[in-house]
Amino acid sequence: MKVDVLLGLQWGDEGKGKIVDVLTPKYDIVGRFQGGPNAGHTLEFNGIKHVLRTIPSGIFHGNSINIIGNGVVIDPVVLMSEIEALIKMGVDVRSKLLFSKRAHLILPTHRLLDAASEAAKGKEKIGSTLKGIGPTYMDKTGRNGLRLGDIMLPTFKAKYDALVEKHKQILSHHQFEYNLNDMEPEWFNAVDQLKTYTQIESEHYINEAFNNKKSILAEGAQGSLLDIDFGSYPFVTSSNTICAGACTGLGIAPNKIGKVYGIFKAYCTRVGSGPFPTELFDETGDQIRNNGREFGSVTGRPRRTGWLDLPALKYAVMVNGVTELLMMKADVLTGLDTIKVCTAYKYQGETINYLPYDYSPELLSPIYTEMKGWDKDLTGMNDINQIPESLSNYIDFIEKETGVPITIVSVGPDRTQTLIRKKELV
């Protein structure tokens, strides 16, 4: 038995939360391996929409243990708000949720630094969610950060004060007004509540579970094209969102990785700044946005929309070692007479079929293949054999181009609106 990994292959918002929820009954443990409250995983069942920011998406299933891994950054205020909402729903969070002692903490001053930095960039801003993620990861790599395990130490307050003093010095160079005194009481109260939850040496816990033949799913946040190394730098997040991040974010050796589930939308979206080769600025883009309810689950920001980008998808498949593809939101394209797929780029006068180092719009333009759309409503279907021929052709085309089987097709937000295409693989 291996550790399976589930991650997004585009710029985030692919629908990972729903699929983790669908797959969780197969797994004893679900572990989140990177990111923080800038990621919103949306699940919908029984007519109710749920948004999780930090907690793994397997929390709604009674038999799974959920772990917030060392690669995650935690805002205690946001996390406790999530926990309180789950408790009100009757979820037994205390026995089902475990925290890595090595996970880093987002301080109030991290959020202030994030806002000050983004404001200073002006038109060059990267589209940060202003949740303090970047500054927290900077302190982590700069060896200044506070970790969850530190809150149990007698030296915690001294460590906190020293780091805050450093942050104040940085903030003094910005013309940025703030009142830290208004932010700290809520933060410290949340920290005190967190002390009552179970902290673990997550790398030992997970590897012992692996040795005891427990089934484990590693859950990623955001998307592969936002990876700090392999994404559209500098318009990226601050962590490794690709499969390798599961190893460093949970303490799993590479030879323990099994299936790699790669999730992608039947089209593309992006939030914030950064290159987006297939972006649509017309009525079709608006139609996709409205049909797909493409507004950020955490920020509420409207998402940029565009056609499926196959060179970018193949790139993500390559760097992740994807073994199965899962297509989301096929229903959103219903009603379009023609669907376009980017199969290559015109790049500095040449035609290329791969994602280059720099894909800024002034250097690159997409080359499209047109396919027939479909009018049939997909949302009530419960068998893959019910889908229209044109959608089946669309799926076959993507499968052939990527060389990876598409095993699941999602036709709506609810967990029941999930069509299994190849049962022997899922």
N, C-alpha and C positions, 0 to 999 in steps of 0.2 A: 504494500500500500504506500502511495506517495502523497505529498502535500499538493493539492490543486490550487491554482491561482486564477483569480477572476479580476480582470481589469478593463479599462476603457481604451479604445484604440484611436480616438479622435481628440478633440480639445475639451473633453469632459462632458458631463450631462448626457451620457449615452444611455442611461437607464440601468446602471449597475445595481442600485438598491433593489429594484424589482427582481432582478435575476438572482441575486443572493437570497432573497426571500423565497423564491421558487425552488432553489437548489438546496437550501439549508436542511430540509428533512433528510438529506443524504449524509449530512456531516455531524460529527460529534462536537467539533470546535470550529468557530469562525473567528479569524483574527484580522483586524485592521492593521495595515503595515506602514502607512505614511499619511501625510496631510494633516489637516486640522479642521476647525469649524468653518473654514472657507469652502468646504465641500458639503453639498447637501444631497443626500441619497433619499430619493422619494419612493415610497411604497404605497400601494393602494389596494385595499381589500375590504370587503363588506361595505363598499360605498364610502369608505373613509380614507382620506389622504394623510399619510404620515411622512414627516421629513426628519431624517436623522443627520446630524452634523458630525458627530465624533463617534458615536456608538455603532458597532457593527450591525449590519442589516439583518443578522440572524436572531436578533433579540426577541422577536415576536414568536419564535418557536420554542416550545416548552422543553425540549430535550437537548438543546445546544448550549454550550458554554461559549461566551463571547469575550474576546480579549482585545483590549486596546494596547497595541504593541509599542515597542520602544521607539519606532520610527515616527510615531504620531506626536504632534504637539497639542497640548491640552489647555484650553481656557477653562478654569474651574467654574466660572460663572455660567458660561454656555453649557458646559457639561451637566452641572447640577440642574439647570433649567430643563434639559433633556430628560434627565433621570426623573425629576418630579412629574413631568408630563406622562412618562411611561408608568410610573407608580399609580397615578390617577386612573390609568386604563386597566389596572390590575396586573401589570407585568411584574414578575418577581425579579426585579433588577438585582437585588443584593446577592442572590445566590447564582445568578446567571452571568454576571459581568465582572471581569477581572482586569486589573490594571498593571501594566509593566512599570516597575519602579524606575526604569530607565527613560521613560517618556518625559520629554521636556515640557515645562510650564510656560504658558503665555502670560506675561505680567501686564498689568494696566499700562505700564510705560512702553511695552512692545507695541501696543495698539496706537499709542501716541506717536511713537517713532514712525510707524507705518503711515499714518495720516500726514505727518510732517514731511516725510520723504516724498510721498506722492504729490503733495501740494507743491513742493519745490520743483518738481519735474515739469509742471505746466503742461504744455501740449505734448511733451515727450513721456507722459505718464504711461505706465504699463497696464493699467486697469486693475490694480490691486483691490481685493475685497475689503481692505482696511481692518482685517481681523488680527493683525499682529503676527501673521505667519512668517513672513520674510525676516523681520528682525529677530524672531525667536530662533529660527534656523541659523541666522548669522551668529547669534551668541552660542549656539550649540557647536558650530564649527570653529568658533573663536575661543572655545573652551571657557566660556564665562557663564554658561546657562545654569538654570535651576531645574532639577529633575523632580519628578513626583516623589521619589524616595526621600528627597531632602526634607519634605514637610514633616517627617517623623523624627528628624534629628534636632538636638538642642541648639545647633548652630544655624538653624533655618533662617531665623529673623535677621541675623547678622549677614548671612549670604544674600538675602533679599535686599537689605539696605545698601549693601555694597554695589549690587547690580543696578539698583534704581539710581544711585548716585552717578554711576557711569552714564546711564541713560539721560539724566538731567543735564549733564555736561554736553551731551550731543544735541539735546533739544535747545540748549542755550544758543546754538549757532543758527537756529531757524527762527524766523519771525512767526512764531506759532504759539497761540495762547492756549493754556490748558489749566485744569484744576484737578490735580492728582488726589487731593483730599476727598473729592466727591466720588472717586472711583475705588479707592482702597477698601473701605469697610465692606462693601459687597463681595469683593475679591477674597478678603481674608475669611469672611463668613463661609464662602463656598469651599475654601481650603479646609476649614475646620470640619465641614460635612464630609469632604472627601476622605479625611482621616479615618472615617468609620467604615470605609469600603475596603475590600481585599486587594492588597498589592502583592504582586508575585515577581519572582525571578523568571520572567516570561520565557527566556531562552531555554532554561532548564525544564520548565513546565511543558512547553511545546515539544521538545525533543523526547521527554519521557513519555508523553502521550503518543508520539510517533512510534516509539519503541514498543508501546503497548497496543499497537495496531488501531489506534483511534483514527478516525477519518477527519482530515483538517482541510479547511478552505481558507486561503489567504485573500482578503478583500482589499483591493486598491481603491484610491480616490482620484478624482480628476481624470485626466486622460494622457495617453502616451505622448501626444504632440505638445504637452505642457511639461514634459520631463526636463529637469534642470540641465541635463547633458544633451539629450537628443531631441528636445523640443525646439520651438521657434524662438530661440534665445534672442533678446532678453525678455521677450513676452511669454514668460513661462512661470511655473510655480517654483518653490524653493526646495523641492524634494525629488527623489527618483520615483517616478510614477510607473515605470516599466517593471517587468517581471523580476529583474535583478533586485529591485527594491524590496521584494518580499523576503529575500535572504537577509539583507541588512536590517530590515525593519521588524523582523520577528526572530532572527537568530536561527534561520534554517539554512542548512548546507545546500549548495546547488544540486548535488546529486539526489536530493530528496524531493525535488520538484517533479510532479507528474503532469496532469493535464493543465493546459493554459487556455482558459476561456477568454476569448477576445470579443468584447461587446462593441458594436457600432450601430449607428442609426442608418436608416435607408437613405438618408441625406446627411448633410453636415450642419453643425451649428458651432458658434464660438461666442464667448462673452468677453467683453473688454477689448483692449487693443491687440494688434499683432496681425501678421499676414494671413489671408484667407483666400486662396486662389480661386475658389468656385463661388464666392459670395454673390448673392443676388440682391439687386437694388430695385427690383421692379415689383409688380403685383403678385407674381408667382412667389417671390420671397416672402411677401406679406401673408400670402395664403398659407404657406408652409408654417410660418411663425404662429399664426392664429389657430390653424388646425391642430398643430402640435403643442399648443399651450407653452410656447418656447419663451418662458420668462424664468429667471433664476429662482430656484427653490429657497435659497438663502438671501440673495440680494434683491430679488424681484426685477432685476434689470432685463430688458428685452434682449434676447439672443440674436446675434447675426445668423442668417440662414443662407444655405447654398446647396448646390448639387453634391452628390457623392464624389469624393476625390479618390480614385483608385491608386494612383502612385503613392499618395500619403497613407492610404490604408495598407498597401503592400509593405511600405516602410515599417509601419507599426507591427505588422505580422512578423516581419523579419527580426526586429530588435527584441521582440518578446518571445519568439519561438512558439507562436500561437498554434494550438492543436485543434481547436474548434472555434468557429465563428458563430456569434449569436446576433441576429439582426433585430433591431428595435424599431418601433414606430412605422412599420410598413403601411399601417392604416392611414397615416398622415398624408401620403401621396395619392390616396384615392381621389379621383375626379380630375386628375391632370391628364390631358390628351397625350402629351409627350413628356417623357422623363429623360433627362440628360445625365450622362455619367462622364466625368473627366477620366480619360484613359492615357493622356500624355500632356506634356507642356511644350509651349514654344518658349525656349529659354535662351536669351541672348542670340537670337537668330538661328538656333538649332532646335530640332525636335528631340525631346528626351522623355523617357517613360519612368523616371525615378524622381524621388524628392531630393532636390539639391540642398547644399549648405545654406544658401540664402534664397528664399522664395518670396522676396519683396515684390509687390505688384508692378513696380517699374522694370523689373527684370524678367518677369514670367507671366504668361497668360495660358489659360487652360485650353486644351483641345478636347472636344466632346464627341461622344458617340450617343446618338439619339435612339431611344427605345419607345415602344408603344406603352401608354399608360393603361390604367384600369378604372372602371367606374363602380365596380361591385363593392358594397360595404363589407369590410373584413371583420368588424368589431364583434359580431355575433358568432363567428366561426369557432368551432371546437375541434376541427380535424384539418390537417395540412392539405388533404386531398380536395378540400372545398375551395381553395384559393384559385383565382382566375389564372388563365394560361399566361397572360402577359406578366403577372407577378412571378410566376414560376420561372419564366424565361429570364426575368431580371435577376432572380436568385441564382439560377444556373450560370449566368454570365459572370457574376461576382465570384462565384465559387471557382470557375475555370480560371479567371484572372489571378486570383490569390493563391490557388492551389490548396485551399483549406476548406473542409466541409462546413456548411452552414447547418447547424443542428437544431437551432431554435429560431422561430420567427414570432415576434411579438406583434399583436394586432390591437393593442389597447393597454391602458395603464393598470388595470386590475390583474392580480396574480392569475386569475382564471383565463385571461385573454392571452394565453401562451401556447403556441402550436409547436409540438415536438415533430421535427422533420426526420431525424434519424435516431430512433430509440436506442439502437445498439451502441451509439456513441455517447449519449448524454448520461 
